[in-house]
Amino acid sequence: MTARAMQGAADVAGQYWRLTKPRVVSLIVFTAVIGMLLATPGVPPFATMAYATAGIALVAGAAAAFNCLVEQKLDAVMARTRGRPTVMGSISPAQVVLLSGAVGGLGLAILWHAVNPLTMWLTLATFVGYAIVYTVILKPATPQNIVIGGASGAMPPVLGWAAITGDVPFQPLLLFLIIFAWTPPHFWALALYRRREYERAGIPMLPVTHGEAYTRLHLLLYTLILVATTLLPFATGMAGFLYLGSALVLDAVFLVYAVAIFLSYTDSLAKRTFRYSIFYLAVLFAALMIDHYLKVLGQ
C-alpha cells in the first residue's frame, strides 16, 4: 500500500471515528460495565468483561454512524452537527454503510462467540431499536419520539448484566427504568434551546409541536418520575444507604434545575441542565457500583 493510500485510509478511519459519537458511546459503555459489575458479588471474569465491552462498544458505534447517515439533512441545519463528515461530504454514504456493517457485525460476532447468544440478540435488538425504530420511524413522526425511543438507550446495563450471567432478572430492569426515565428530561433540555433548529428541520420535537411551556412542564414531571425511579434500587434491597444518599443529592439538584426551567426559562439554564444530566447519570451509576462493593466487603 502506497503512502497516499495509507493516508487516505487513515482519513476515512478518522472521519468514521467522528461519526461513531465517541462521547455518547463512552456513556453507553460505562453503564454497560456497571451492569456487569453489579451482576456478581465479586469481580466478573476479566475476559468476559473485555469481550462484552468491546462487542457492545462496536455495535453502539455502528448504530451511531448509521444514525448520522440517516439524519444527514437534519444535521446540516443543526449548529452542533453541521460539521459531521456525512454533512461535509468527506465520507460517502456507501463508506458509512460498509464500515457500519463491518464494525457492527464484528461486535455481534464477538458477543455471540465470546460472551453468550442472549447478549448478542439483546444488543442486535438495541441496534434495530435505535437505528431503525427511533431514527427512521419515530423521530420524524411523533413528539413522543424520545420517550418511546428511550428504551434503546436504556438497554446497556441490561446488556452488561446479561453478558455476565446469561440472564435478565429484575435488578438490571431497574437500571433500565432509571435511564428510561432520565432520557426525556435530558433530551428535552437540549430540545428547548435547540427548538428553532428542530423547527427548521421539520422534526416534531415536543417544543416544536406543543410549545415551550408544555415542554417545560413535562420536563419537570418526568424529572419527578426519575426521582421516584432512582429510589427503587434502595427500596428493593439492591443498593444501600451510600447509594440512597448519593441519589437524593443528585435528584435534589436535578429537581432544582427542572423547577427553575419551569418557572423562569432561559436557554443558558437549559444548557446547564443538559450538561448536568450527563454528569448526574454517570455519578448515579458510579454510586451504585461503589455501594455494591462496599456491601460485598462488609459481608
C-alpha positions as CSV (number, residue, x, y, z in Angstrom):
1,M,0.0,0.0,0.0
2,T,1.4,3.4,-1.0
3,A,1.8,6.3,1.4
4,R,-1.1,8.1,-0.2
5,A,-3.4,5.1,0.1
6,M,-2.4,4.7,3.7
7,Q,-3.2,8.3,4.4
8,G,-6.5,8.0,2.6
9,A,-7.4,5.0,4.7
10,A,-6.4,6.8,7.9
11,D,-8.5,9.8,6.9
12,V,-11.6,7.6,6.3
13,A,-11.0,5.9,9.6
14,G,-10.8,9.3,11.4
15,Q,-14.0,10.5,9.7
16,Y,-15.8,7.3,10.7
17,W,-14.5,7.6,14.3
18,R,-16.2,11.0,14.5
19,L,-19.4,9.5,13.2
20,T,-19.4,6.9,16.0
21,K,-20.1,9.7,18.6
22,P,-17.3,8.6,21.0
23,R,-18.7,10.6,23.9
24,V,-22.1,9.1,23.6
25,V,-20.7,5.6,23.2
26,S,-18.5,6.1,26.3
27,L,-21.5,6.7,28.4
28,I,-23.2,3.7,26.9
29,V,-20.2,1.5,27.6
30,F,-19.9,2.9,31.1
31,T,-23.4,2.0,32.1
32,A,-23.0,-1.4,30.5
33,V,-19.8,-2.1,32.5
34,I,-21.7,-1.0,35.7
35,G,-24.3,-3.6,34.8
36,M,-21.5,-6.2,34.5
37,L,-20.0,-5.3,37.9
38,L,-23.4,-5.3,39.7
39,A,-24.3,-8.7,38.2
40,T,-22.0,-10.7,40.5
41,P,-20.9,-10.4,44.2
42,G,-17.2,-10.4,43.2
43,V,-15.3,-9.3,40.2
44,P,-16.6,-10.7,36.9
45,P,-14.3,-12.7,34.7
46,F,-12.0,-10.2,33.0
47,A,-12.1,-11.9,29.6
48,T,-15.9,-11.9,29.5
49,M,-16.0,-8.3,30.6
50,A,-13.4,-7.3,27.9
51,Y,-15.2,-9.1,25.1
52,A,-18.6,-7.8,26.2
53,T,-17.3,-4.3,26.4
54,A,-15.7,-4.5,23.0
55,G,-18.8,-6.0,21.4
56,I,-21.2,-3.5,22.9
57,A,-19.0,-0.6,22.0
58,L,-18.6,-1.7,18.4
59,V,-22.3,-2.2,17.9
60,A,-23.1,1.2,19.6
61,G,-20.5,2.9,17.3
62,A,-22.0,1.3,14.3
63,A,-25.5,2.4,15.3
64,A,-24.3,6.0,15.9
65,A,-22.7,6.2,12.4
66,F,-25.8,4.8,10.8
67,N,-27.8,7.4,12.7
68,C,-25.6,10.2,11.3
69,L,-26.2,8.8,7.8
70,V,-30.0,8.8,8.1
71,E,-30.0,12.2,9.7
72,Q,-27.7,13.9,7.2
73,K,-30.2,16.6,6.2
74,L,-31.2,17.3,9.9
75,D,-27.5,17.5,10.9
76,A,-27.0,20.1,8.1
77,V,-29.3,22.6,9.8
78,M,-28.2,21.9,13.4
79,A,-25.3,24.0,14.7
80,R,-23.8,21.2,16.8
81,T,-23.8,18.7,13.9
82,R,-23.3,20.6,10.7
83,G,-19.6,19.7,10.7
84,R,-20.1,16.0,10.7
85,P,-18.4,14.2,7.8
86,T,-21.7,13.0,6.4
87,V,-22.8,16.6,6.0
88,M,-19.5,17.9,4.7
89,G,-19.3,15.0,2.2
90,S,-15.9,13.9,3.3
91,I,-17.1,10.3,3.7
92,S,-19.6,8.8,1.3
93,P,-22.9,7.1,2.3
94,A,-21.5,3.8,0.8
95,Q,-18.5,4.0,3.1
96,V,-20.6,4.6,6.1
97,V,-22.9,1.7,5.3
98,L,-19.9,-0.6,4.6
99,L,-18.0,0.4,7.8
100,S,-21.0,0.3,10.0
101,G,-21.9,-3.1,8.7
102,A,-18.4,-4.4,9.3
103,V,-18.0,-2.8,12.7
104,G,-21.4,-3.8,13.9
105,G,-21.1,-7.3,12.5
106,L,-17.7,-7.7,14.2
107,G,-19.3,-6.6,17.5
108,L,-22.2,-9.0,17.2
109,A,-19.8,-11.9,16.3
110,I,-17.7,-11.2,19.4
111,L,-20.8,-11.2,21.6
112,W,-22.1,-14.4,20.1
113,H,-18.8,-16.4,20.2
114,A,-17.0,-14.9,23.2
115,V,-19.9,-13.9,25.5
116,N,-23.3,-15.5,25.0
117,P,-26.1,-15.6,22.4
118,L,-28.6,-13.7,24.7
119,T,-26.3,-10.7,24.9
120,M,-25.9,-10.7,21.2
121,W,-29.6,-10.9,20.5
122,L,-30.3,-8.1,23.0
123,T,-27.6,-5.9,21.5
124,L,-28.9,-6.5,18.0
125,A,-32.4,-5.6,19.2
126,T,-31.0,-2.4,20.7
127,F,-29.3,-1.6,17.4
128,V,-32.5,-2.0,15.5
129,G,-34.5,-0.1,18.1
130,Y,-32.1,2.9,17.9
131,A,-31.0,2.9,14.3
132,I,-34.3,1.9,12.7
133,V,-37.3,2.3,15.1
134,Y,-36.2,5.5,16.7
135,T,-34.1,7.2,13.9
136,V,-36.1,6.2,10.9
137,I,-39.7,5.8,12.2
138,L,-40.3,7.6,15.5
139,K,-38.1,10.7,15.3
140,P,-39.8,12.3,12.2
141,A,-43.3,11.1,13.2
142,T,-44.1,11.9,16.8
143,P,-43.2,14.3,19.5
144,Q,-43.0,11.3,21.8
145,N,-40.0,10.0,19.8
146,I,-37.6,10.4,22.7
147,V,-39.9,8.8,25.2
148,I,-40.5,5.7,23.2
149,G,-37.1,5.6,21.6
150,G,-35.5,6.0,25.0
151,A,-36.0,2.2,25.5
152,S,-33.0,1.5,23.2
153,G,-30.8,4.0,25.1
154,A,-31.7,2.4,28.4
155,M,-30.5,-1.1,27.4
156,P,-26.8,-1.0,28.1
157,P,-26.9,-2.1,31.8
158,V,-29.2,-4.9,30.8
159,L,-26.7,-6.0,28.1
160,G,-23.9,-5.8,30.7
161,W,-25.8,-7.9,33.2
162,A,-26.8,-10.5,30.6
163,A,-23.2,-10.7,29.4
164,I,-22.0,-11.9,32.9
165,T,-25.0,-14.0,34.0
166,G,-26.7,-15.1,30.8
167,D,-30.0,-13.9,32.4
168,V,-32.1,-10.8,32.9
169,P,-33.6,-10.7,36.4
170,F,-35.4,-7.7,37.9
171,Q,-32.2,-5.8,39.0
172,P,-31.0,-4.8,35.6
173,L,-34.6,-3.9,34.7
174,L,-34.4,-1.3,37.5
175,L,-31.3,0.2,35.9
176,F,-33.2,0.2,32.6
177,L,-36.1,2.1,34.2
178,I,-33.7,4.7,35.6
179,I,-32.2,5.5,32.2
180,F,-35.6,5.3,30.5
181,A,-37.0,7.9,32.9
182,W,-33.8,10.0,32.7
183,T,-33.9,10.3,28.9
184,P,-36.9,12.7,28.4
185,P,-35.7,15.5,30.7
186,H,-32.2,15.0,29.4
187,F,-33.2,15.4,25.8
188,W,-36.0,18.0,26.3
189,A,-33.5,20.3,27.9
190,L,-31.5,20.1,24.7
191,A,-34.6,20.4,22.5
192,L,-35.7,23.5,24.3
193,Y,-32.6,25.5,23.5
194,R,-32.3,23.9,20.0
195,R,-36.0,24.3,19.3
196,R,-35.6,26.7,16.3
197,E,-33.2,24.3,14.6
198,Y,-35.5,21.4,15.1
199,E,-38.3,23.5,13.7
200,R,-36.3,24.5,10.6
201,A,-35.5,20.8,10.1
202,G,-39.2,19.8,10.4
203,I,-38.5,17.4,13.3
204,P,-41.6,17.2,15.6
205,M,-39.7,17.5,18.9
206,L,-42.0,18.5,21.8
207,P,-41.1,22.2,22.0
208,V,-41.9,22.5,18.3
209,T,-45.3,20.7,18.3
210,H,-46.6,21.7,21.7
211,G,-44.6,24.8,22.7
212,E,-42.1,25.7,25.2
213,A,-44.4,26.0,28.2
214,Y,-45.8,22.5,27.7
215,T,-42.3,21.0,27.3
216,R,-41.1,22.8,30.5
217,L,-44.0,21.2,32.4
218,H,-43.3,17.8,31.1
219,L,-39.6,18.1,31.8
220,L,-40.5,18.8,35.4
221,L,-43.0,15.9,35.6
222,Y,-40.5,13.4,34.1
223,T,-37.8,14.6,36.5
224,L,-40.2,13.7,39.3
225,I,-40.7,10.3,37.8
226,L,-36.9,10.0,37.5
227,V,-36.5,10.8,41.2
228,A,-39.1,8.1,42.2
229,T,-37.4,5.6,39.9
230,T,-33.9,6.2,41.3
231,L,-35.2,5.1,44.8
232,L,-36.2,1.7,43.5
233,P,-32.7,0.1,43.9
234,F,-32.7,1.0,47.6
235,A,-36.4,0.1,48.1
236,T,-35.8,-3.4,46.7
237,G,-32.6,-4.0,48.6
238,M,-30.4,-3.9,45.5
239,A,-28.5,-0.9,46.9
240,G,-27.7,0.5,50.4
241,F,-27.5,3.8,52.1
242,L,-24.5,5.2,50.3
243,Y,-26.4,4.9,47.0
244,L,-29.5,6.3,48.6
245,G,-27.7,9.4,49.9
246,S,-26.0,10.0,46.6
247,A,-29.3,9.6,44.7
248,L,-31.1,12.0,46.9
249,V,-28.4,14.7,46.5
250,L,-28.2,14.2,42.7
251,D,-32.0,14.2,42.5
252,A,-32.3,17.4,44.5
253,V,-30.0,19.2,42.2
254,F,-31.8,17.9,39.1
255,L,-35.1,19.0,40.6
256,V,-33.8,22.5,41.3
257,Y,-32.9,22.7,37.6
258,A,-36.2,21.3,36.5
259,V,-38.2,23.7,38.7
260,A,-36.1,26.7,37.5
261,I,-36.7,25.8,33.9
262,F,-40.4,25.5,34.6
263,L,-40.7,28.8,36.4
264,S,-38.2,31.1,34.6
265,Y,-36.7,29.5,31.5
266,T,-33.6,30.7,29.7
267,D,-31.5,29.0,27.0
268,S,-28.4,29.1,29.2
269,L,-30.3,27.4,32.0
270,A,-31.4,24.6,29.6
271,K,-27.8,24.2,28.5
272,R,-26.6,23.8,32.1
273,T,-29.4,21.3,32.8
274,F,-28.5,19.3,29.8
275,R,-24.8,19.2,30.9
276,Y,-25.8,18.3,34.5
277,S,-28.0,15.5,33.3
278,I,-25.0,13.7,31.8
279,F,-22.9,14.2,35.0
280,Y,-26.0,13.1,37.0
281,L,-26.3,9.7,35.3
282,A,-22.6,9.0,35.4
283,V,-22.3,9.7,39.1
284,L,-25.5,7.9,40.0
285,F,-24.3,4.7,38.3
286,A,-20.8,5.1,39.9
287,A,-22.5,5.4,43.3
288,L,-24.4,2.1,42.6
289,M,-21.1,0.4,41.8
290,I,-19.3,1.8,45.0
291,D,-22.3,0.9,47.2
292,H,-22.3,-2.6,45.7
293,Y,-18.7,-3.3,46.5
294,L,-19.0,-1.8,50.0
295,K,-21.8,-4.2,50.7
296,V,-19.6,-7.1,49.4
297,L,-16.7,-6.1,51.6
298,G,-19.0,-5.8,54.6
299,Q,-20.3,-9.3,54.2
